[in-house]
Amino acid sequence: MSNTPIKKNIISAGQKYVPISNGSKVHFHFQTWKLGNERILLDDSREIGKREPMVLIIGHKFKLEVWESIVKMMAVGEIASFHVKKELVYSYPFVSKTLRELGSEHRNRHTCTMTLQTEGIGFSDLDNLINKPCDLEFIIELLKIESSNEYEKELWQYSGQERLNLVPKLKERGNILYGQKLYDEAEDVYCQAIGICEQFMNRERKCDEEWITLNKMKLPVLLNYAQCKLVKGDYYAVIEHCNTILEYEQDNEKALYRRAKAHVGAWNPDSAKDDFQRLKFINPSLSSIVDKELENLRNMRKQKEEQDKKALEKLFIKERETQQ
């Protein structure tokens, strides 16, 4: 038996060799075989988890570092077998556990050192591999390689300043999606931008200049996020988010208007009236718009009172009939 840590055997030649550098995204299918007295299939990416190709971003310290070495030996479209010494695959059971559970509603318990020693990680074949490590064979089909400038990075790949620079871009993208009436998609993009701001705000004290600057960056995005919620009829979320905005910007006209509309939707007429009147006081040029909203609110109150009156009358009639 060869002492080479990784022994390659080509099963099917690829179409072309593409240099792989840090930041490259590599897509591949894999099978993992346990070697020993008999050859046993452990995993097949087409059958476990989400049943999708594995995606590996080179240079980001994936738990199973040998996979980076393996794919760098391959051409696009190639299928090859790699016999890997056990010393390089001690982490495989934990990688396998994660991949098996992807896309599954059921999650096995968190594995700490104590549960690992007493109960294992929830898969008997992987527990056995932990207790009795052995060489593994990986059969890899290399599907695609994307250089770092050919795909849109995920947030965790950006540096701190790069993530902050994304906020206005995400806001603009959300605005475009909203304009196309893709409200769910716009909401998701706004949410990403808000999450970036809050991640950095959590590192600062609320009174510090850095926190105040980040909050000023966040509030306009939160206002747009609230508008998505308003369109979708999630009135209590709109009220909550507009409360946050108005805490720091008491005269924010859009926040007042959207909160007023949400109060109407949630049927808090007194609160809606207060917000509309406050908006009219702040900006008299909006009087005609606000007056229409207040007139609509009065009509809704009237209709509601009539409905309640009729419902009460029916209840009294029903009670009298029951007593007779």
N, C-alpha and C positions, 0 to 999 in steps of 0.2 A: 504494500500500500504506500502511495506517495505521501511525503511529508509536507507537500505544498498546502498552505492554508485554504486556498481556493483553487479548485480544479474545474476548468471549463470544458464542456463538450457541446459543439454546435449541432443542433437538431435540424434547423432550417435557416439558411443564410438570409440576411437582411438585404434591404435595397440600397441603403446608403449609411455612411458613418457621419454622425453629427457631433462635433465637440461639445462636451457637457461641462459647463462652468458653474460657479456658485450663483445661485438664484435661478438656475434652469429648472423647469418643471418637467418631470418625467412621468409618463403614463405607461403602466404595464399591468398585465395579468400575471398571476403567479400560482404555482402549486408548491406546497411544502411537503416533502417526504421524510419520514423518520427512517434512519438507516441503522442497521444492526443485523441480528439474525434473520430478520425479515424486513422488507421494505413496506412501510405503512404510510398511507396518505393522511396527513394531518389537516391541511387546509387547501382550498381551491377558491381563488378570489371570485370566480363565477358562481360560487355556491354559498359563500358566507357573507354575513353583514348585509350591505346594500347590494351585493352582487354586481359591483362596479369595478372598473380598473383601479388599481392602487395609484395614487398620485404622490410623488415624492419631490420635495423641493430641495435641491442640492445645497449643502452648506449650512443647513439649519438644525444640525445635531439631532437627527432622527434617532430614536432609541436603538434601532438595529443598523448600526453604521455600515455593516458589511454590504447592505443593499446598495449603498452609494457606490461602493467599489465595484460591485457586480454590474450595475447598469452602465457604468463608464466603459466597460469592456465590450459593449454591444452596439450593433447598428440598428437603425430603425427598421422594424419588420422582422427582426431576427428572433428566433426561438432557440434558447440554449439551456443546458443543464449545468448547474454549479454544485459541485460537492464541496461543502464547507465544514471545516473542522469545528468541533464542539466549542472550542475556546472562543470562537467568534460569534456564537449564537446563544449564549447564556440568556440573553434578554428576549429571545424569540417567544417564549410562552406568554409574556406580558403584552407583547405586541399583538400576538394572535388573539388573546382575550379581548383586547380593545377592538380589533377589526371584526371579530365575530359578533360583538354586541352592537356595532354601528347599525342604526336603522331599526333596532329592536326596541319594542316598548318595554320589555323586561330588561333590567340591568342587574347584574350580579353585584353583590355587596362590595364595598370598598375593601381593598386588600392591604391591610397593614402587616407589619412583621409578625405580630402575634397570630392573626387569623391565617396567615400564610403557613406558619409552622403547625397549626392545629387543624385547620379546615381546608387549606389549599385555596385555589383561585376560582373554583367553581366549575372546572372542566377536568375530568379525570385523566384524559390523555395528556393535558398540559401539566397537571400535577405530577404525573409519572415522568414527564420530560424534565421537570425541575429537579426531581429526586434522583433521576438517573440520566444525566446529560449525555447526549450522543451527537455524532455528526448528522448534519441535515443536508438534504438535496433540495435546491430550488430550481424549478423549471420556470423560466421567465420568458414572456413574450413582450418585447418592447414595441409599444404601439405608437408613441409620439413623444417628441422632445420639443419644448418651447423655451426659447431663451427668455431672459428676465424682461426684455422689452417687447415681447410678443403676447403677453397676457396681462390681464388686470390683476394687480397684486391684491391679496387679502390684507385686511387691516393690520394683522399681527406682523406682517412682513415690513411694514414701514417703520422708520425711526420716529422718535417723538415729534420732531419739528415737521417731518413729512406728513404725519397724521393731522397735525394742526392745520397745515396748508391744505389738507383735503376738505376741511369744513366748508369753506365758501364754494368749492367745486361741487360738493354733495348737495348743498343748498340749491345751487343753480340747476343741478340735475333733477332734484325733487320738484322744482318749479316747472321744468319742462314736462315732467311726467304728470303733474297736476293739470297743466294746461291741456294735456291729451286725455284728461279724465281717467287716468290710471291711478286712482286714489290709493289703492293698497300698495302699489309699487312706490308711489311718492312718499307714503307714510314710512315705508321701510327705509328709504334713503335718508329722510329727515331723522329717523331714529338713530341711524348710524352716526350722523353728524352730532346729534345730541350726546350720544354715548361717548364719543371722543372728547367732547368738552368736559363732560362730567368726570371722566377718568382723570383728566389733568386737574380739575377743580378739587377732587378728593385729596390731592397731594398738597394743597395750599390751605392756609387759614382764611376763613371767610372775610376777614377785614383786610387781608393783604391786597396789594395792587394787582398782583398776578391773578388772584381769584376774581377780582372785579372785572378785569379785562376779559377773562374767559367767560364770565357770566354775560357780559355784553355781547360776546360772540354767539353764545347759546340762545339768548332770548328771541332773536328774530326767527331762528330755526324752530324753536318751540312754538312760536306763534303760527307758523305755517303748518306745523304738525297738528296743532289744535284745530286748524281749518279743515284738515283731512278728517279728523274725528267728527267735526260738526257736520260735514257732508254725509258722513256715514251714520249720523244719528246717535253717536256715543256722547250724549250730552254731559254726563257727569265727569267724563274725562276732560272735556272742553273746559268746564268750570274749574276743575282742579288746575289745569295747565295755565289758564288765564289768570287765576289767583296768583300763581307763582310769578307771572310776568308783571302783574299790577303791584305786587309787593315791592318791586324794584323800579317800576316805571308807572307811577300812579295815573298819569294822564295818557297812557298808550291807547289811542282811539280804537285801533283794530281789536285790541284785547278786550276793551269795554264792549264793543259792538258784538264780538263773537260770544262773549260771556252772556250778554243780554239775550242773544238768540238761543243760546243753550239753556238759559233759565226758562225761556218760553217753551222750548222742547221738553224740558223736564217738568214743566208746569210749576214754576216758582214765580208767579206773576208779579208779586211785590218786588222781588229782587230784580226781575227783568225791567220793571218800570224805573227802579232806582238807577240801573246802569244806563238805560236810554236817556234819562233826564241828566245824568252826569255827563254823558257824551255831548248832549245839546248845550250844556253849560260851558264845557271846554271849547267846543267848536261850533259857534252859532251858525256857521255856513252850512252845517249838516241838519239844520232845523227841519227842512222839508222832508228829508229822509226819515229822521227820527219821529216826526209827527205822524207819518204814515205807519210806522212800526207801533207807535202808541195807540193809534186808532185801531189797528189790527188787534192789538192786545185787549183793548176795551171790548171789541166785538167778540173775541174769544171768551172773555170773562162772562159776557152776557149769555152766550150760547151755553157755556158750562153751567151757569146758574140755572138756566132753563132746563137743561138735561138733569141736573141734580134735583130740581123741583119735581119734574115728571117722575123720576125714579122714586122719590120720597112719596109721592101720591100713590104710585103703584104699590109700594110697601104697605101704606096705611090701608088701602083697599083689600090687599091680601090678608092683613091681620084681622080686619073686620069679618071677612068671609070665614076665616078660621074660627073666630069666636062664635059665629052663628052656627 
